[in-house]
Amino acid sequence: MKRLLLTTALALAAMPALAERIFVSNERDNTVTVLDGTSMEVLKTIETSARPRGIITSHDGKLIYVCAGDDNRLDVIDVETLEIVQQLDSGPDPELLDVDHAGNRIYIANEDDAMVTVMERDGTIITEIGVGIEPEGMAVSPDDSIVVTTSESTGMAHFIDTEKLELVANTVVDTRPRHAEYQLDGSKVWVTSEIGGIVSVLDAKGFGVDKVISFEIAGVKPELIQPVGLRFSGDGTLAFTALGPANHVAVIDVATQEVLDYILVGQRPWHIERSLDDKYIYVANGLSNDMTIIEIESREALRSVPVGRLPWGIAVAHAPEG
């Protein structure tokens, strides 16, 4: 008992002491839980439009964009006031989204109509681009020249030229690709395939598959290993991917593309975000209704904190001064 208490005390002492706010979308509650990055206490529960899932922070850190799939729109949350300040028509069933680095253009995966909606920051629709069936993942390249989306039913990654707003390549990956993420140097795109149970590493220029990363966890059935969300460490040396029903997060060496470790988290981890100081990974656990905090340096899960029901995505922003 004394050892357990000591371990708990050390974990709490190692918790992030950050001036940041953490936003977790709760699909079943139609809410976003806002956590204080220092105390991990709930600052506010924001009622959103129906079925909030994909969630990101604007590049200036002032706004949070939330995909509300069942209401076909984006809710825009002010980071300081924690109020919804705008609602944008996103097209049918928005799943995930990304924003260019200037913060001027928003790219949205519309799952129900096999389209990518491109809009200005104010909500003006620029165009809709046809892609594969059930698009989900969405990632803008570091130089803003390409945006990639994944189509779950087609099993492809689709590359779109952001100047011409046209498809330039379609790459077959494995079954049910869910998330796409550019390496920090822009040289590769990592795509998770949930049912395929693998991560495909694609060449960002030639668009072909360079490497397939598979997973094996002692005592876990292979069919339960279902990669979904993925994030890189701040220095770009590690990749963390949530493995769904396996209840683990895999740690991958980016240079060697080899799995280094598996970290036990909550039930059915979905998506992942990195703390602003690059010391921690936050994991949304869909079935245990909590968020696990992983210390990157030690690759240890420090604790889990309750959020809403069926947490899906995570975004992080600087807390307002004062």
Residue pairs with C-beta under 8 A, 6 or more apart in sequence:
11 302
11 303
12 302
12 303
14 295
14 302
15 40
15 293
15 302
15 303
16 37
16 38
16 40
16 275
16 277
16 279
16 280
16 293
17 38
18 37
18 38
18 275
18 276
18 277
19 37
19 38
19 318
19 319
19 321
20 37
20 275
20 276
20 316
20 317
20 318
20 319
21 34
21 35
21 36
21 37
21 43
21 79
21 316
21 317
21 318
21 319
22 34
22 35
22 36
22 37
22 273
22 282
22 291
22 314
22 315
22 316
23 32
23 33
23 34
23 35
23 55
23 57
23 64
23 77
23 314
23 315
23 316
23 317
24 32
24 33
24 34
24 35
24 55
24 284
24 291
24 307
24 308
24 311
24 313
24 314
25 32
25 48
25 52
25 53
25 54
25 55
25 66
25 284
25 311
25 312
25 313
25 314
26 32
26 33
26 52
26 307
26 308
26 309
26 310
26 311
26 312
27 51
27 52
27 53
27 286
27 309
27 310
27 311
27 312
28 308
28 309
28 310
29 45
29 308
29 309
29 310
30 47
30 48
30 49
30 50
30 51
30 52
31 45
31 46
31 47
31 48
31 52
31 308
32 45
32 46
32 48
32 52
32 55
32 64
32 66
32 77
33 42
33 45
33 46
33 307
33 308
33 311
34 42
34 43
34 44
34 45
34 46
34 82
35 41
35 42
35 43
35 291
35 305
35 307
36 42
36 43
36 319
37 275
37 276
37 316
37 319
40 293
40 303
40 305
42 307
43 82
44 82
45 308
46 77
46 82
46 83
46 84
48 66
48 68
48 75
48 84
49 66
49 68
49 70
49 71
49 73
49 75
49 87
50 68
50 69
50 70
50 71
51 68
51 69
51 70
51 71
52 66
52 67
52 68
52 69
52 75
52 312
52 313
53 67
53 69
53 94
53 95
53 96
53 312
53 313
54 66
54 67
54 94
54 95
54 96
54 97
54 109
54 138
54 312
54 313
55 64
55 65
55 66
55 67
55 312
55 313
55 314
55 315
56 64
56 65
56 97
56 98
56 99
56 315
57 63
57 64
57 65
57 79
57 315
57 316
57 317
58 64
58 65
58 99
58 103
59 99
59 101
59 102
59 103
60 103
61 79
61 317
61 318
62 78
62 79
62 80
62 317
63 76
63 77
63 78
63 79
63 85
64 76
64 77
64 79
64 315
64 317
65 74
65 75
65 76
65 77
65 97
65 99
65 106
66 74
66 75
66 76
66 77
67 74
67 90
67 94
67 95
67 96
67 97
67 108
68 74
68 75
68 90
68 94
69 93
69 94
69 95
69 111
70 93
72 89
72 90
72 91
72 92
72 93
72 94
73 87
73 88
73 89
73 90
73 94
74 87
74 88
74 90
74 94
74 97
74 106
74 108
74 123
75 84
75 86
75 87
76 84
76 85
76 86
76 87
76 88
77 83
77 84
77 85
78 84
78 85
79 317
79 318
79 320
80 320
86 123
88 106
88 119
88 123
89 123
89 125
90 97
90 108
90 110
90 117
90 119
91 108
91 110
91 113
91 115
91 117
91 125
91 128
92 110
92 111
92 112
92 113
92 115
93 110
93 111
93 112
93 113
94 108
94 109
94 110
94 111
94 117
95 109
95 110
95 111
95 135
95 136
95 138
96 108
96 109
96 136
96 137
96 138
96 179
96 313
97 106
97 107
97 108
97 109
97 138
98 106
98 107
98 138
98 139
98 140
98 147
99 105
99 106
99 107
99 140
100 107
100 140
100 144
100 162
101 140
101 142
101 144
102 144
103 121
104 120
104 121
105 118
105 119
105 120
105 121
105 126
105 162
106 118
106 119
106 120
106 121
107 116
107 117
107 118
107 138
107 140
107 147
107 149
108 116
108 117
108 118
108 119
108 138
109 116
109 135
109 136
109 137
109 138
109 149
109 150
110 116
110 117
110 128
110 135
111 134
111 135
111 136
111 152
114 130
114 131
114 132
114 133
114 134
114 135
114 151
115 128
115 129
115 130
115 131
115 135
116 128
116 129
116 131
116 135
116 138
116 147
116 149
116 158
116 160
117 125
117 128
118 125
118 126
118 127
118 128
118 129
118 165
119 125
119 126
120 126
126 165
127 165
129 160
129 165
129 166
129 167
130 167
131 149
131 151
131 154
131 158
131 160
131 167
132 151
132 153
132 154
132 155
132 156
132 158
132 170
133 151
133 152
133 153
133 154
134 151
134 152
134 153
134 154
135 149
135 150
135 151
135 152
135 158
136 149
136 150
136 151
136 152
136 177
136 178
136 179
137 148
137 149
137 150
137 157
137 177
137 178
137 179
137 180
137 191
137 192
138 147
138 148
138 149
138 180
139 147
139 148
139 149
139 180
139 181
139 182
139 189
140 146
140 147
140 162
140 182
141 147
141 148
141 182
141 186
141 204
142 182
142 184
142 185
142 186
143 186
144 162
145 161
145 162
145 163
146 159
146 160
146 161
146 162
146 168
146 204
147 159
147 160
147 162
148 157
148 158
148 159
148 160
148 180
148 182
148 189
149 157
149 158
149 160
149 180
150 156
150 157
150 158
150 173
150 177
150 178
150 179
150 180
150 191
151 158
151 177
152 176
152 177
152 178
152 194
153 176
155 172
155 173
155 174
155 175
155 176
155 177
155 193
156 170
156 171
156 172
156 173
156 177
157 170
157 171
157 173
157 177
157 180
157 189
157 191
157 200
157 202
157 207
158 167
158 169
158 170
158 171
159 167
159 168
159 169
159 170
159 171
159 207
160 166
160 167
160 168
161 167
161 168
168 207
169 207
171 202
171 207
171 208
171 209
172 209
173 191
173 193
173 196
173 200
173 202
173 209
174 193
174 195
174 196
174 197
174 198
174 200
174 212
175 193
175 194
175 195
175 196
176 193
176 194
176 195
176 196
177 191
177 192
177 193
177 194
177 196
177 200
178 192
178 193
178 194
178 227
178 228
178 229
179 191
179 192
179 227
179 228
179 229
179 230
179 271
180 189
180 190
180 191
181 189
181 190
181 230
181 231
181 232
181 239
182 188
182 189
182 190
182 204
183 189
183 190
183 204
183 232
183 236
183 254
184 232
184 236
185 236
186 204
187 203
187 204
187 205
188 201
188 202
188 203
188 204
188 210
189 201
189 202
189 203
189 204
190 199
190 200
190 201
190 202
190 230
190 239
191 199
191 200
191 202
192 199
192 227
192 228
192 229
192 230
192 241
193 199
193 200
193 227
194 226
194 227
194 228
194 244
195 226
197 214
197 215
197 222
197 223
197 225
197 226
197 227
198 212
198 213
198 214
198 215
198 227
199 212
199 213
199 227
199 230
199 239
199 241
199 252
200 209
200 211
200 212
200 213
201 209
201 210
201 211
201 212
201 213
201 257
202 208
202 209
202 210
203 209
203 210
211 257
213 252
213 257
213 258
213 259
215 225
215 227
215 243
215 246
215 250
215 259
215 262
216 222
216 225
217 225
217 243
217 246
217 248
217 262
220 246
220 248
224 244
224 245
224 246
225 243
225 244
225 245
225 246
226 243
226 244
226 245
226 246
227 241
227 242
227 243
227 244
227 250
228 241
228 242
228 243
228 244
228 269
228 270
228 271
229 241
229 242
229 269
229 270
229 271
229 272
229 283
229 284
229 313
230 239
230 240
230 241
230 242
230 272
231 239
231 240
231 272
231 273
231 274
231 281
232 238
232 239
232 240
232 254
232 274
233 239
233 240
233 274
233 278
233 281
233 296
234 274
234 277
234 278
234 296
235 278
236 254
237 253
237 254
237 255
238 251
238 252
238 253
238 254
238 260
238 296
239 251
239 252
239 254
240 249
240 250
240 251
240 252
240 272
240 281
240 294
241 249
241 250
241 252
241 272
242 249
242 265
242 269
242 270
242 271
242 272
242 283
243 249
243 250
243 262
243 269
244 268
244 269
244 270
245 268
247 264
247 265
247 266
247 267
247 268
247 269
248 262
248 263
248 264
248 265
248 269
249 262
249 263
249 265
249 269
249 272
249 281
249 283
249 292
249 294
250 259
250 261
250 262
250 263
251 259
251 260
251 261
251 262
251 263
251 299
252 258
252 259
252 260
253 259
253 260
260 299
261 299
263 294
263 299
263 300
263 301
264 301
265 283
265 285
265 292
265 294
265 301
265 304
266 283
266 285
266 287
266 288
266 290
266 291
266 292
266 304
267 285
267 286
267 287
267 288
268 285
268 286
268 287
268 288
269 283
269 284
269 285
269 286
269 292
270 284
270 285
270 286
270 311
270 312
270 313
271 283
271 284
271 312
271 313
271 314
272 281
272 282
272 283
272 284
272 314
273 281
273 282
273 314
273 315
273 316
274 280
274 281
274 282
274 316
275 281
275 282
275 316
276 316
276 318
278 296
279 295
279 296
279 297
280 293
280 294
280 295
280 296
280 302
281 293
281 294
281 296
282 291
282 292
282 293
282 294
282 314
282 316
283 291
283 292
283 293
283 294
283 314
284 291
284 307
284 311
284 312
284 313
284 314
285 291
285 292
285 304
285 311
286 310
286 311
286 312
287 310
288 304
289 306
289 307
289 308
289 309
289 310
289 311
290 304
290 305
290 306
290 307
290 311
291 304
291 305
291 307
291 311
291 314
292 301
292 303
292 304
293 301
293 302
293 303
293 304
293 305
294 300
294 301
294 302
295 302
